[in-house]
Amino acid sequence: MEDKKKEKLVQEETSVQPEENKEEKEEQQETSQGGLPVRSCILMLLAGLYLLYTGYKLCQNVLTGVEGGNWGFFAAGVGFLIVGAVMLFIAGKNYLKREKEKKEAREKEIQNNPLPKEAPEERKTMSIAERARLAQNLSDSGEEEPEESRENTEE
């Protein structure tokens, strides 16, 4: 009896697999193409900026002679500056590469689909005279207009 329950649970677990978000699928496709996802690029940019700031402050403290600043901190600051600059460069390069690929994909889509998208039809505006004729046609057909519309047409 327990074996049947275990088999049933195993079947349910294998048959019900969580669906991935659309964003996660796009990220997997992007990473499989060799690029970083946009979120990773943004995080890398922010981390690079933070490392540049930290490295600058460490070096500045040693050069100005702030108490507790020694040449070990200066070396760490230079290392932070280098790593931060590299991170900014890589993140910026990947972001620009992705934008270029998106632009090329849009251009290909436009070339492959020569038919322009249907523009929404413009509404034809009616003049006051056309509205009056329409209202008169309604009254001639035997349908009575509501009192509110009669008052508006008399003015």
Secondary structure, DSSP 8 states (H G I E B T S, - for coil): -HHHHHHHHHHHHHH------HHHHHHHHHHHTT---HHHHHHHHHHHHHHHHHHHHHHHHHHHT-TT--HHHHHHHHHHHHHHHHHHHHHHHHHHHHHHHHHHHHHHHHHH--S------------HHHHHHHHHHHHHTT----HHHHHHHH-
